[in-house]
Amino acid sequence: MNDDSQTKAGMLFAVAAYTMWGIAPIYFKALTHIPAAEILMHRVIWSVVVLLVLVVGLRHLSKVRTALKSKRVVATLLLAGFLLAANWLLFIWAVNNNYMLEASLGYFINPLINVFLGRLFLGEQLRPVQKLAVGIAMLGVGLLVISYGELPWIALTLACSFSIYGLLRKQVNVESMPGLFIETSMMLPVALIYYAFFATVTGNLTANTAQLNSLLLFAGIMTTAPLLCFTAAARRIKYSTLGMVQYIGPSLMFLLATVVYNEPLSVARLTTFAMVWTALAIFTYDAVRHFHKNRPRKTPTRPV
């Protein structure tokens, strides 16, 4: 696959991932009566099941074995898995305790940290128009941070944990599905211990309603689908570009929090929402213009 095709595929994967993450709170709101740690347990267990089926069905076991031979890869994926589990747990807790707006703030901040990490560790550069877009986004997020009047620890923890997770995944030469399977498998022993000793009555699937069991089992698909798209995107496009596309997710979350779940909407939050979308429009315009400007032109063939 050439560079243009890789970039197009990466953008499609990124949009799909962040759209799914943006509407994920709808799923977690349906499980508010279940502790966040128990929802996380189901996410891990059923994600491993889904990924195992995919890895075996698509014949990726050899890639898993190859990745496990490298101590560096295993150590990196272990750290990535820990960060991912912490991110999942805090996000579930925030959504189910009516902190969805602060969670969305975390994912608004996240792209700015992506840009910083991309510059610091990957040597990525931003064009002048892209710097303008990032500056507008930073100003908007800054207004929202100031409006809190205190350190938004939920937002900052979500932002930092997922930014570092994405950077770690970009640094290891492991495809999306095998890497995610290894990460979640490393979380599985902890999830099973929780299931055996700490799970509530809803952990007994034979005693639940069919609707509740369907929701719990769906955790596997709901978890793996956007993550597979995200890791596929992270390996195909610049990390700073991936960060800007991420605004899709928190924007959808922002709308859900204010329109559907009636969390208070202040002037500062509304201003941030408008500024972030302005930044995204500028960044997208520049990315499209740069793509067309640098796309190789086909030399016309002369008729014989």
C-alpha positions as CSV (number, residue, x, y, z in Angstrom):
1,M,0.0,0.0,0.0
2,N,1.5,3.4,-1.0
3,D,1.8,6.4,1.3
4,D,-1.4,8.1,0.0
5,S,-3.5,4.9,0.5
6,Q,-2.0,4.5,4.0
7,T,-2.9,8.0,4.9
8,K,-6.5,7.7,3.6
9,A,-7.0,4.4,5.4
10,G,-5.5,5.9,8.6
11,M,-7.9,8.8,8.5
12,L,-10.9,6.5,8.0
13,F,-9.8,4.3,10.9
14,A,-9.3,7.4,13.1
15,V,-12.8,8.8,12.3
16,A,-14.4,5.5,13.0
17,A,-12.6,5.0,16.3
18,Y,-13.4,8.5,17.6
19,T,-17.0,8.3,16.5
20,M,-17.5,5.0,18.4
21,W,-15.8,6.5,21.5
22,G,-17.9,9.6,21.3
23,I,-21.2,7.7,21.6
24,A,-19.8,5.1,24.1
25,P,-21.4,6.9,27.1
26,I,-24.8,5.8,25.9
27,Y,-23.7,2.2,26.5
28,F,-22.2,2.9,30.0
29,K,-25.3,4.9,31.1
30,A,-27.3,1.7,30.5
31,L,-25.1,0.1,33.2
32,T,-25.1,2.7,35.9
33,H,-26.4,0.2,38.5
34,I,-23.2,-1.9,38.1
35,P,-19.9,-0.8,39.8
36,A,-17.3,0.7,37.4
37,A,-14.7,-2.0,38.3
38,E,-17.2,-4.7,37.5
39,I,-18.0,-3.2,34.1
40,L,-14.2,-3.0,33.5
41,M,-14.0,-6.7,34.4
42,H,-16.6,-7.5,31.7
43,R,-14.8,-5.3,29.2
44,V,-11.6,-7.2,29.7
45,I,-13.0,-10.7,29.7
46,W,-15.3,-10.4,26.7
47,S,-12.7,-8.4,24.8
48,V,-10.2,-11.3,25.2
49,V,-12.9,-13.7,23.9
50,V,-13.7,-11.5,20.9
51,L,-10.0,-11.0,20.1
52,L,-9.2,-14.6,20.5
53,V,-11.8,-15.5,17.9
54,L,-10.5,-12.8,15.5
55,V,-6.8,-13.8,16.0
56,V,-7.5,-17.4,15.4
57,G,-10.0,-16.8,12.6
58,L,-7.8,-14.4,10.7
59,R,-4.7,-16.6,11.4
60,H,-2.8,-14.0,13.4
61,L,-1.5,-16.4,16.0
62,S,2.0,-16.4,14.4
63,K,2.1,-12.6,14.8
64,V,1.2,-13.0,18.5
65,R,4.0,-15.5,19.0
66,T,6.5,-13.3,17.2
67,A,5.5,-10.3,19.4
68,L,5.9,-12.4,22.6
69,K,9.5,-13.3,21.7
70,S,10.6,-9.7,22.2
71,K,11.0,-8.7,25.8
72,R,10.9,-5.0,24.8
73,V,7.5,-5.5,23.0
74,V,6.1,-7.5,25.9
75,A,7.2,-4.9,28.4
76,T,5.8,-2.0,26.3
77,L,2.5,-3.8,25.8
78,L,2.3,-4.5,29.5
79,L,2.7,-0.9,30.3
80,A,0.3,0.1,27.6
81,G,-2.3,-2.4,28.9
82,F,-2.0,-0.9,32.4
83,L,-2.6,2.6,31.1
84,L,-5.5,1.4,29.0
85,A,-7.2,-0.3,32.0
86,A,-6.7,2.8,34.2
87,N,-8.2,4.9,31.4
88,W,-11.2,2.6,31.0
89,L,-11.9,2.5,34.7
90,L,-11.8,6.2,35.3
91,F,-13.9,6.9,32.1
92,I,-16.6,4.5,33.2
93,W,-16.7,5.9,36.7
94,A,-16.9,9.5,35.3
95,V,-19.7,8.8,32.9
96,N,-21.8,6.9,35.5
97,N,-21.3,9.6,38.1
98,N,-22.3,12.5,35.9
99,Y,-18.9,13.8,35.1
100,M,-19.2,13.3,31.4
101,L,-18.4,16.9,30.6
102,E,-15.1,16.6,32.6
103,A,-14.4,13.4,30.7
104,S,-15.0,15.2,27.4
105,L,-12.6,17.9,28.6
106,G,-10.0,15.2,29.1
107,Y,-10.3,14.1,25.5
108,F,-10.3,17.7,24.3
109,I,-6.9,18.1,26.1
110,N,-5.7,14.8,24.8
111,P,-4.9,16.0,21.3
112,L,-2.8,18.8,22.6
113,I,-0.7,16.3,24.6
114,N,-0.5,14.1,21.5
115,V,1.0,17.1,19.6
116,F,3.5,17.7,22.4
117,L,4.5,14.1,22.6
118,G,4.8,13.8,18.8
119,R,7.1,16.8,18.8
120,L,9.1,15.7,21.8
121,F,9.6,12.0,21.0
122,L,8.9,11.6,17.3
123,G,10.3,14.8,15.9
124,E,7.0,15.7,14.1
125,Q,6.7,19.3,12.8
126,L,3.6,21.4,12.4
127,R,3.0,23.7,9.4
128,P,2.1,27.4,10.3
129,V,-1.7,26.9,9.7
130,Q,-1.6,23.8,11.8
131,K,0.1,25.8,14.6
132,L,-2.7,28.3,14.4
133,A,-5.3,25.5,14.7
134,V,-3.6,24.1,17.7
135,G,-3.3,27.5,19.3
136,I,-7.0,28.2,18.9
137,A,-7.7,24.7,20.5
138,M,-5.4,25.4,23.4
139,L,-7.0,28.7,24.0
140,G,-10.5,27.1,24.1
141,V,-9.4,24.3,26.4
142,G,-7.6,26.9,28.6
143,L,-10.9,28.8,29.0
144,L,-12.6,25.6,30.0
145,V,-9.9,24.7,32.5
146,I,-10.1,28.2,34.1
147,S,-13.9,27.9,34.3
148,Y,-13.5,24.9,36.7
149,G,-11.7,27.0,39.3
150,E,-9.8,23.9,40.4
151,L,-7.5,21.3,38.9
152,P,-9.6,19.0,36.7
153,W,-8.0,15.7,37.8
154,I,-10.4,13.5,35.9
155,A,-9.8,15.2,32.6
156,L,-6.0,15.4,33.1
157,T,-5.7,11.7,34.1
158,L,-7.8,10.6,31.1
159,A,-5.8,12.8,28.7
160,C,-2.3,11.8,29.9
161,S,-3.0,8.1,30.2
162,F,-4.5,7.8,26.7
163,S,-1.9,10.0,25.1
164,I,1.0,7.9,26.5
165,Y,-0.9,4.7,25.6
166,G,-1.1,5.9,22.0
167,L,2.6,6.8,21.9
168,L,3.6,3.4,23.3
169,R,1.6,1.6,20.7
170,K,3.1,3.7,17.9
171,Q,6.6,2.8,19.2
172,V,6.2,-1.0,18.9
173,N,6.1,-2.9,15.6
174,V,3.0,-5.0,16.4
175,E,-0.1,-4.9,14.3
176,S,-3.4,-3.7,15.8
177,M,-5.2,-6.9,16.6
178,P,-2.3,-9.1,17.9
179,G,-1.1,-6.2,20.0
180,L,-4.5,-5.5,21.5
181,F,-5.0,-9.2,22.2
182,I,-1.7,-9.4,24.1
183,E,-2.6,-6.2,26.1
184,T,-6.0,-7.4,27.1
185,S,-4.7,-10.9,27.9
186,M,-2.3,-9.4,30.3
187,M,-5.3,-7.8,32.1
188,L,-7.3,-11.1,32.1
189,P,-5.8,-12.6,35.3
190,V,-6.7,-9.5,37.4
191,A,-10.2,-9.5,35.8
192,L,-10.7,-13.1,36.7
193,I,-9.6,-12.6,40.3
194,Y,-12.1,-9.7,40.6
195,Y,-14.8,-12.0,39.1
196,A,-14.0,-14.7,41.6
197,F,-13.8,-12.7,44.8
198,F,-15.4,-9.2,44.3
199,A,-18.1,-9.4,41.7
200,T,-21.7,-8.4,42.7
201,V,-24.8,-10.5,41.9
202,T,-24.8,-9.2,38.3
203,G,-21.6,-11.3,37.8
204,N,-23.8,-14.4,37.8
205,L,-25.0,-14.4,34.2
206,T,-27.5,-17.2,34.8
207,A,-29.4,-14.9,37.2
208,N,-29.5,-11.9,34.9
209,T,-32.1,-10.9,32.4
210,A,-31.4,-11.6,28.7
211,Q,-31.2,-7.8,28.1
212,L,-28.5,-7.3,30.8
213,N,-26.5,-10.2,29.7
214,S,-26.6,-8.9,26.1
215,L,-25.3,-5.6,27.3
216,L,-22.5,-7.2,29.3
217,L,-21.4,-9.5,26.5
218,F,-21.5,-6.5,24.0
219,A,-18.7,-5.0,26.1
220,G,-16.3,-7.1,24.1
221,I,-17.3,-5.7,20.7
222,M,-17.8,-2.2,22.0
223,T,-14.3,-2.2,23.5
224,T,-12.3,-3.9,20.7
225,A,-13.8,-2.2,17.6
226,P,-12.7,1.4,18.3
227,L,-9.4,0.3,19.8
228,L,-8.6,-1.8,16.7
229,C,-9.4,1.2,14.5
230,F,-7.4,3.5,16.7
231,T,-4.2,1.4,16.7
232,A,-4.6,0.9,13.0
233,A,-4.8,4.7,12.5
234,A,-1.9,5.4,14.8
235,R,0.4,3.2,12.6
236,R,-0.6,5.0,9.4
237,I,-0.9,8.7,10.1
238,K,1.1,11.4,11.9
239,Y,0.5,11.4,15.6
240,S,-0.3,15.1,15.7
241,T,-2.9,14.6,12.9
242,L,-4.4,11.7,14.9
243,G,-4.6,14.1,17.8
244,M,-6.6,16.7,15.9
245,V,-9.1,14.1,14.5
246,Q,-9.7,13.0,18.1
247,Y,-11.9,16.1,18.6
248,I,-14.7,14.1,17.0
249,G,-15.0,11.9,20.1
250,P,-15.2,14.6,22.9
251,S,-17.5,16.8,20.7
252,L,-20.0,14.0,20.5
253,M,-19.6,13.3,24.2
254,F,-20.1,17.0,24.9
255,L,-23.3,17.0,23.0
256,L,-24.6,13.9,24.8
257,A,-23.7,15.3,28.2
258,T,-25.5,18.6,27.5
259,V,-28.4,17.7,25.2
260,V,-29.3,14.1,26.3
261,Y,-28.1,13.9,29.9
262,N,-28.7,17.5,30.9
263,E,-25.3,18.3,32.5
264,P,-25.0,22.0,33.1
265,L,-23.7,24.0,30.1
266,S,-21.8,27.1,31.0
267,V,-20.8,29.9,28.6
268,A,-17.1,28.9,29.0
269,R,-17.9,25.3,27.9
270,L,-20.0,26.5,25.0
271,T,-17.1,28.8,23.9
272,T,-14.6,26.0,24.1
273,F,-16.9,23.8,22.0
274,A,-17.0,26.5,19.3
275,M,-13.3,27.1,19.3
276,V,-12.4,23.5,19.2
277,W,-14.5,22.9,16.1
278,T,-13.0,26.1,14.5
279,A,-9.5,24.6,15.1
280,L,-10.5,21.3,13.7
281,A,-11.9,22.9,10.6
282,I,-8.7,24.9,10.0
283,F,-6.5,21.9,10.6
284,T,-8.6,19.7,8.3
285,Y,-8.6,22.3,5.6
286,D,-4.8,22.6,5.8
287,A,-4.3,18.8,5.8
288,V,-6.5,18.4,2.7
289,R,-4.7,21.3,0.9
290,H,-1.3,19.9,1.7
291,F,-2.4,16.4,0.6
292,H,-3.5,17.6,-2.8
293,K,-0.5,19.9,-3.2
294,N,2.0,17.1,-2.6
295,R,0.2,14.2,-4.3
296,P,2.2,12.9,-7.2
297,R,0.7,13.8,-10.6
298,K,0.4,11.2,-13.2
299,T,2.3,12.0,-16.4
300,P,-0.1,11.9,-19.4
301,T,0.8,9.4,-22.0
302,R,1.1,10.5,-25.6
303,P,-1.1,8.8,-28.1
304,V,0.7,6.5,-30.5
